[in-house]
Amino acid sequence: MSQDKAARPASAWVVLGVTLAIQAMVSMAVLTVPAMAPAMARQMGVSVSLIGFFVSVIYLGAMASSMCAGSFVLRWGAMRVSQIGLLLCAAGLIVLACTPWPALALPAAVLIGLGYGPITPASSHILVRTTASTGRASLLFSVKQTGVPLGGVMAGALVPPMVLGAGSSAALWSVASACLICACAAEWIRRDLDNDRQPDRRINFSQLWQPISLVIHDGQLRRLAAVSFVFSALQMCLAAYLVTYLNAELGLTLVAAGAALSVSQTGGVVGRILWGWLADRWISPLRMLALLALIMASCAVGTGLLQANVPSVVLMALLALFGASATGWNGVYLAEVARQAPAGAAGIATGGSLAFTFLGVVVGPLVFGLVAGTSGSFRLSYLLIALPVALCAWALLRQRASPPTTG
């Protein structure tokens, strides 16, 4: 069957719901360890600053698997690839749950990353078929991408209480079980969504460079990928270090710090939908991304200047806005990548773009943690990371804006 065959219109909202649920579960898997970092670091007898290294290893795995995702989707189907991703995330969490040895944290992180990487290219492949004629691409992609902060909300709200009530291993087993259940539940719709797969297509690993080459040789895709490198670095620094920063430097309890993480991720959920709606109707995607960059930079500075006696209302308002911008840009970005991609190559273009996005997630937490370890505080890290984000705003404003898709 043709790759461009449209998904059945009656299943459009079901498709959106399924891809949203899968995105949320793999995101929760990635953020489970950062949400319990202080407790897990004590259990393993390592420095909590190593959480940045753990997250970077996750995204090295994600970067590798995202580059392969386009070919895997065409061969086995987008939904099958998504199910395999859920299984890999569950396997990584189970490895962590079964042993407290720090050495096994690295293969566990690789498994989680390999599972996380192909999810977005696979869902983009599905949504392009579903939303091609709706004129609401930015909005629908943004709704699906709310699964990323939604997973963060669940990690921040559920993991710390589970750790305090039942221990780290029980929390890891619980999230792994949820991933397995989600993979099984997706089976009932897999046949309809994977009806464009090409079972005879050969997987040629010598062509792994193809997605990267596509992005590098397309000016607009290349610029978008460069911006996503910086944005994703800030996004993951917020998610990975916020609980530790609030707990260690502002004196919040682990549960309160986890709740603050949930607030920031809830802001991301709202932001992704709002920014997608605005980009479809009122503001061009490039101008929307520039505005978000300015908000991100301002919030990073504000977070770095927080004091222990800051009122809770002010803290939560700042983190909600920070999350809305730093975690809310992805849907507009991915919809723009899909629009700029050659016909039938949305999955490949998304995979290539995400390689740069994931590279930012790899580099960002490492540099952020290094600055924090050298200075003895996370404050300087938050202040410094605002600079490249502000430069992205300037670069985006200089680009010719593409028109909104409707209105």
For each residue, the residues with C-beta under 8 A, 3 or more apart:
1: 5 195 196
2: 5 196
3: 74 196 198 344
4: 129 196 343 344
5: 1 2 129 195 196
6: 9 129 130 132 133
7: 11 12 15 126 129 130 192 193
8: 11 12 192
9: 6 12
10:
11: 7 8 14 15 130 189 192 193
12: 7 8 9 15 16 130 131 134
13: 16 17
14: 11 17 18 189
15: 7 11 12 18 19 126 127 130 189 193
16: 12 13 19 20 127 130 140 143 144
17: 13 14 20 21
18: 14 15 21 22 79 186 189 193
19: 15 16 22 23 82 123 126 127 144 147
20: 16 17 23 24 143 144 146 147 150
21: 17 18 24 25 147 182 185 186
22: 18 19 25 26 82 85 86 119 123 147 182 186
23: 19 20 26 27 119 120 123 144 145 147 148 150 151
24: 20 21 27 28 147 148 150 151 154
25: 21 22 28 29 86 89 147 151 178 179 182
26: 22 23 29 30 85 86 89 115 116 119 151 179
27: 23 24 30 31 116 147 148 149 150 151 152 155
28: 24 25 31 32 151 152 154 155 175 178
29: 25 26 32 89 90 92 93 112 115 116 151 175 176 179
30: 26 27 55 58 89 112 116 151
31: 27 28 34 35 151 152 155 156 239 240
32: 28 29 35 36 93 155 159 171 172 175
33: 36 37 40 51 54 55 96
34: 31 37 51 55 155 239 240 241 243 244
35: 31 32 155 156 159 160 243 258 261
36: 32 33 39 40 159 160 163 168 171 254
37: 33 34 40 41 48 51 240 243 244
38: 41 42 48 243 244 247 248 254
39: 36 42 43 160 163 164 168 254
40: 33 36 37 43 44 168
41: 37 38 44 45 46 47 48 50 51
42: 38 39 45
43: 39 40 100 168
44: 40 41 100 101 102 105
45: 41 42 102
46: 41 50 102
47: 41 50
48: 37 38 41 51 244 248
49: 52 369 372 373
50: 41 46 47 53 54 369
51: 33 34 37 41 48 54 55 240 241 244 365 369
52: 49 55 56 240 241 365 366 368 369 370
53: 50 56 57 365 366 369
54: 33 50 51 57 58 105 106 109
55: 30 33 34 51 52 58 59 109 236 240 361 365
56: 52 53 59 60 361 362 363 365 366
57: 53 54 60 61 106 109 110 113
58: 30 54 55 61 62 109 110 112 113 116
59: 55 56 62 63 113 116 236 358 359 361 362
60: 56 57 63 64 110 113 358 362
61: 57 58 64 65 109 110 111 112 113 114 116 117
62: 58 59 65 66 113 114 116 117 354 358 361
63: 59 60 66 67 113 117 354 355 358 359 362
64: 60 61 67 68 113 114 117
65: 61 62 68 69 85 113 114 115 116 117 118
66: 62 63 69 117 118 120 121 211 351 354 355 358
67: 63 64 208 211 212 351 352 355
68: 64 65 71 72 118 203 205 208 351
69: 65 66 72 73 81 117 118 121 122 347 350 351
70: 73 74 121 210 211 345 347 348 350 351 352
71: 68 74 75 201 203 204 207
72: 68 69 75 76 81 118 203
73: 69 70 76 77 78 81 118 121 122 125 197 347
74: 3 70 71 197 198 201 347
75: 71 72 197 198 199 201 202 203
76: 72 73 80 81 194 197 199
77: 73 80 81 190 193 194 196 197
78: 73 81 82 122 123 125 126 193 194 347
79: 18 82 83 122 126 186 189 190 193 194
80: 76 77 83 84 190 194 197
81: 69 72 73 76 77 78 84 85 118 122
82: 19 22 78 79 85 86 118 119 122 123 186
83: 79 80 86 87 183 186 187 190
84: 80 81 87 88 115 118
85: 22 26 65 81 82 88 89 114 115 116 117 118 119 122
86: 22 25 26 82 83 89 90 115 179 180 182 183 186
87: 83 84 90 91 115 179 180 183
88: 84 85 91 92 111 112 114 115
89: 25 26 29 30 85 86 92 93 111 112 115 116 176 179
90: 29 86 87 93 94 115 176 177 179 180 183
91: 87 88 94 95 111 115 176
92: 29 88 89 95 96 107 108 109 110 111 112 113 115
93: 29 32 89 90 96 97 108 112 172 173 175 176 179
94: 90 91 97 98 172 173 176
95: 91 92 98 99 104 107 108 111
96: 33 92 93 99 104 105 108 172
97: 93 94 168 169 170 172 173 176
98: 94 95 169
99: 95 96 104
100: 43 44
101: 44 104 105
102: 44 45 46 105
103: 106
104: 95 96 99 101 107 108
105: 44 54 96 101 102 108 109
106: 54 57 103 109 110
107: 92 95 104 110 111
108: 92 93 95 96 104 105 111 112
109: 54 55 57 58 61 92 105 106 112 113
110: 57 58 60 61 92 106 107 113 114
111: 61 88 89 91 92 95 107 108 114 115
112: 29 30 58 61 88 89 92 93 108 109 115 116
113: 57 58 59 60 61 62 63 64 65 92 109 110 116 117
114: 61 62 64 65 85 88 110 111 117
115: 26 29 65 84 85 86 87 88 89 90 91 92 111 112 118 119
116: 26 27 29 30 58 59 61 62 65 85 89 112 113 119
117: 61 62 63 64 65 66 69 85 113 114 354 358
118: 65 66 68 69 72 73 81 82 84 85 115 121 122 351
119: 22 23 26 82 85 115 116 122 123
120: 23 66 123 124 145 334 350 354
121: 66 69 70 73 118 124 125 347 348 350 351 354
122: 69 73 78 79 81 82 85 118 119 125 126 347
123: 19 22 23 78 82 119 120 126 127 144
124: 120 121 127 128 141 334 337 338 346 347 350
125: 73 78 121 122 128 129 346 347 350
126: 7 15 19 78 79 122 123 129 130 193
127: 15 16 19 123 124 130 131 137 140 141 144 338
128: 124 125 131 132 338 346 347
129: 4 5 6 7 125 126 132 196
130: 6 7 11 12 15 16 126 127 134 140
131: 12 127 128 134 136 137 140 141
132: 6 128 129
133: 6
134: 12 130 131 137 140
135: 280 405 406
136: 131 139 140 280 405 406
137: 127 131 134 140 141 280 335 338 339 405
138: 141 142 275 276 277 279 280 285 331 332 335 336 405
139: 136 142 143 273 276 277 279 280 331
140: 16 127 130 131 134 136 137 143 144 276 335
141: 124 127 131 137 138 144 145 276 331 332 334 335 338
142: 138 139 145 146 272 273 275 276 277 279 328 330 331 332 335
143: 16 20 139 140 146 272 273 276 331
144: 16 19 20 23 123 127 140 141 147 331
145: 23 120 141 142 148 272 330 331 334
146: 20 142 143 149 150 268 269 272 273 331
147: 19 20 21 22 23 24 25 27 144 150 151
148: 23 24 27 145 151 152 268 272 327 330
149: 27 146 152 153 265 266 267 268 269 271 272 323 327 328
150: 20 23 24 27 146 147 153 154 265 269
151: 23 24 25 26 27 28 29 30 31 147 148 154 155 265
152: 27 28 31 148 149 155 156 239 261 262 264 265 268 327
153: 149 150 156 157 262 265 266 269
154: 24 28 150 151 157 158 159
155: 27 28 31 32 34 35 151 152 158 159 175 261 265
156: 31 35 152 153 159 160 243 258 259 260 261 262 263 264 265
157: 153 154 161 258 259 262
158: 154 155 161 162 174
159: 32 35 36 154 155 156 162 163 171 175 258
160: 35 36 39 156 163 164 243 254 255 257 258
161: 157 158 164 165 255 258
162: 158 159 165 166 170 171 174
163: 36 39 159 160 166 167 168 171 254
164: 39 160 161 254 255
165: 161 162
166: 162 163 170 171
167: 163 170 171
168: 36 39 40 43 97 163 171 172
169: 97 98 172 173
170: 97 162 166 167 173 174
171: 32 36 159 162 163 166 167 168 174 175
172: 32 93 94 96 97 168 169 175 176
173: 93 94 97 169 170 176 177
174: 158 162 170 171 177 178
175: 28 29 32 93 155 159 171 172 178 179
176: 29 89 90 91 93 94 97 172 173 179 180
177: 90 173 174 180 181
178: 25 28 174 175 181 182
179: 25 26 29 86 87 89 90 93 175 176 182 183
180: 86 87 90 176 177 183 184
181: 177 178 184 185
182: 21 22 25 86 178 179 185 186
183: 83 86 87 90 179 180 186 187
184: 180 181 187
185: 21 181 182 188
186: 18 21 22 79 82 83 86 182 183 189 190
187: 83 183 184 190
188: 185
189: 11 14 15 18 79 186 192 193
190: 77 79 80 83 186 187 193 194
191: 194 195
192: 7 8 11 189 195
193: 7 11 15 18 77 78 79 126 189 190
194: 76 77 78 79 80 190 191 197
195: 1 5 191 192
196: 1 2 3 4 5 77 129
197: 73 74 75 76 77 80 194
198: 3 74 75 201
199: 75 76
200:
201: 71 74 75 198
202: 75
203: 68 71 72 75
204: 71 207
205: 68 208
206:
207: 71 204 210
208: 67 68 205 211
209: 212 213
210: 70 207 213 214 348 352
211: 66 67 70 208 214 215 348 349 351 352 353 355
212: 67 209 215 216 352 355
213: 209 210 216 217 352
214: 210 211 217 218 221 341 342 345 348 349 352
215: 211 212 218 221 222 225 349 352 353 355 356
216: 212 213 222
217: 213 214 222
218: 214 215 221 222 340 349
219: 222 223
220: 223 224 340
221: 214 215 218 224 225 337 340 341 349 352 353
222: 215 216 217 218 219 225 226
223: 219 220 226 227 395 399
224: 220 221 227 228 333 336 337 340 353
225: 215 221 222 228 229 352 353 355 356 357
226: 222 223 229 230 356
227: 223 224 230 231 289 293 333 392 395 396
228: 224 225 231 232 333 353 354 356 357 360
229: 225 226 232 233 356 357 359 360 363
230: 226 227 233 234 360 388 389 391 392
231: 227 228 234 235 289 292 293 296 326 329 333 357 360 389 392
232: 228 229 235 236 357 358 360 361 364
233: 229 230 236 237 360 361 363 364 365 367 368 385 388
234: 230 231 237 238 296 300 326 364 385 389
235: 231 232 238 239 326 327 329 361
236: 55 59 232 233 239 240 360 361 364 365
237: 233 234 240 241 364 365 368 381 382 385
238: 234 235 241 242 264 303 322 323 326 327
239: 31 34 152 235 236 242 261 264 265 327
240: 31 34 37 51 52 55 236 237 365
241: 34 51 52 237 238 244 245 365 368 369 372 378 381
242: 238 239 245 246 257 260 261 264 319
243: 34 35 37 38 156 160 246 247 254 257 258 260 261
244: 34 37 38 48 51 241 247 248 257 378
245: 241 242 248 249 250 303 378
246: 242 243 249 250 252 256 257 260
247: 38 243 244 250 251 252 253 254 257
248: 38 48 244 245
249: 245 246 308 377 378 379
250: 245 246 247 306 307 308 310
251: 247 308
252: 246 247 256 257 260
253: 247 256 257
254: 36 38 39 160 163 164 243 247 257 258
255: 160 161 164 258 259
256: 246 252 253 259 260
257: 160 242 243 244 246 247 252 253 254 260 261
258: 35 156 157 159 160 161 243 254 255 261 262
259: 156 157 255 256 262 263
260: 156 242 243 246 252 256 257 263 264 315 316 319
261: 35 152 155 156 239 242 243 257 258 264 265
262: 152 153 156 157 258 259 265 266
263: 156 259 260 266 267 316 319 320 323
264: 152 156 238 239 242 260 261 267 268 319 320 322 323 327
265: 149 150 151 152 153 155 156 239 261 262 268 269 323 327
266: 149 153 262 263 269 270 320 323
267: 149 263 264 270 271 319 320 321 322 323 324 327 328
268: 146 148 149 152 264 265 271 272 323 324 326 327 328
269: 146 149 150 153 265 266 272 273
270: 266 267 273 274 324 328
271: 149 267 268 274 275 323 324 325 327 328 329
272: 142 143 145 146 148 149 268 269 275 276 327 328 330 331
273: 139 142 143 146 269 270 276 277 331
274: 270 271 277 278 324 328
275: 138 142 271 272 278 279 288 292 328 329 331 332
276: 138 139 140 141 142 143 272 273 279 280 331 332 335
277: 138 139 142 273 274 280 281
278: 274 275 281 282 283 288
279: 138 139 142 275 276 282 283 284 285 288 332 335 404 405
280: 135 136 137 138 139 276 277 404 405 406 407
281: 277 278 404 406 407
282: 278 279 404 407
283: 278 279 287 288 291 404
284: 279 287 288 401 402 403 404
285: 138 279 288 289 332 333 335 336 401 402 404
286: 289 290 336 396 399 400 401 402
287: 283 284 290 291 396 397 401
288: 275 278 279 283 284 285 291 292 332
289: 227 231 285 286 292 293 329 332 333 336 392 396
290: 286 287 293 294 392 393 396 397
291: 283 287 288 294 295 393
292: 231 275 288 289 295 296 325 328 329 332
293: 227 231 289 290 296 297 389 390 392 393 396
294: 290 291 297 298 390 393
295: 291 292 298 299 321 324 325
296: 231 234 292 293 299 300 322 325 326 329 386 389
297: 293 294 300 301 386 387 389 390 393
298: 294 295 301 302 386
299: 295 296 302 303 318 321 322 325 326
300: 234 296 297 303 304 322 326 382 383 385 386 389
301: 297 298 304 305 382 383 386
302: 298 299 305 306 318 322
303: 238 245 299 300 306 318 319 322 382
304: 300 301 378 379 380 381 382 383 386
305: 301 302 379 383
306: 250 302 303 310 315 318
307: 250 310
308: 249 250 251
309:
310: 250 306 307 314 315
311: 314 315
312: 315 316
313: 316 317
314: 310 311 317 318
315: 260 306 310 311 312 318 319
316: 260 263 312 313 319 320
317: 313 314 320 321
318: 299 302 303 306 314 315 321 322
319: 242 260 263 264 267 303 315 316 322 323
320: 263 264 266 267 316 317 323 324
321: 267 295 299 317 318 324 325
322: 238 264 267 296 299 300 302 303 318 319 325 326
323: 149 238 263 264 265 266 267 268 271 319 320 326 327 328
324: 267 268 270 271 274 295 320 321 327 328
325: 271 292 295 296 299 321 322 328 329
326: 231 234 235 238 268 296 299 300 322 323 329
327: 148 149 152 235 238 239 264 265 267 268 271 272 323 324 330
328: 142 149 267 268 270 271 272 274 275 292 323 324 325 331
329: 231 235 271 275 289 292 296 325 326 332 333
330: 142 145 148 272 327 333 334
331: 138 139 141 142 143 144 145 146 272 273 275 276 328 334 335
332: 138 141 142 275 276 279 285 288 289 292 329 335 336
333: 224 227 228 231 285 289 329 330 336 337
334: 120 124 141 145 330 331 337 338 350 353
335: 137 138 140 141 142 276 279 285 331 332 338 339
336: 138 224 285 286 289 332 333 339 340 402
337: 124 221 224 333 334 340 341 346 349 350 353
338: 124 127 128 137 141 334 335 341 346 349 350
339: 137 335 336 402 405
340: 218 220 221 224 336 337 349
341: 214 221 337 338 345 346 348 349 350
342: 214 345 349
343: 4
344: 3 4
345: 70 214 341 342 348 349
346: 124 125 128 337 338 341 349 350
347: 69 70 73 74 78 121 122 124 125 128 350 351
348: 70 121 210 211 214 341 345 351 352
349: 211 214 215 218 221 337 338 340 341 342 345 346 352 353
350: 69 70 120 121 124 125 334 337 338 341 346 347 353 354
351: 66 67 68 69 70 118 121 211 347 348 354 355
352: 67 70 210 211 212 213 214 215 221 225 348 349 355 356
353: 211 215 221 224 225 228 334 337 349 350 356 357
354: 62 63 66 117 120 121 228 350 351 357 358
355: 63 66 67 211 212 215 225 351 352 358 359
356: 215 225 226 228 229 352 353 359 360
357: 225 228 229 231 232 353 354 360 361
358: 59 60 62 63 66 117 232 354 355 361 362
359: 59 63 229 355 356 362 363
360: 228 229 230 231 232 233 236 356 357 363 364
361: 55 56 59 62 232 233 235 236 357 358 364 365
362: 56 59 60 63 358 359 365 366
363: 56 229 233 359 360 366 367
364: 232 233 234 236 237 360 361 367 368 385
365: 51 52 53 55 56 233 236 237 240 241 361 362 368 369
366: 52 53 56 362 363 369 370
367: 233 363 364 370 371
368: 52 233 237 241 364 365 371 372 378 381 385
369: 49 50 51 52 53 241 365 366 372 373 381
370: 52 366 367 373 374
371: 367 368 374 375 380 381 384
372: 49 241 368 369 375 376 377 378 380 381
373: 49 369 370 376
374: 370 371
375: 371 372 379 380 381
376: 372 373
377: 249 372 380 381
378: 241 244 245 249 304 368 372 381 382
379: 249 304 305 375 382 383
380: 304 371 372 375 377 383 384
381: 237 241 304 368 369 371 372 375 377 378 384 385
382: 237 300 301 303 304 378 379 385 386
383: 300 301 304 305 379 380 386
384: 371 380 381 387
385: 233 234 237 300 364 368 381 382 388 389
386: 296 297 298 300 301 304 382 383 389 390
387: 297 384 390 391
388: 230 233 385 391 392
389: 230 231 234 293 296 297 300 385 386 392 393
390: 293 294 297 386 387 393 394
391: 230 387 388 394 395
392: 227 230 231 289 290 293 388 389 395 396
393: 290 291 293 294 297 389 390 396 397
394: 390 391 397 398
395: 223 227 391 392 398 399
396: 227 286 287 289 290 293 392 393 399
397: 287 290 393 394
398: 394 395
399: 223 286 395 396
400: 286
401: 284 285 286 287
402: 284 285 286 336 339
403: 284
404: 279 280 281 282 283 284 285 407
405: 135 136 137 138 279 280 339
406: 135 136 280 281
407: 280 281 282 404
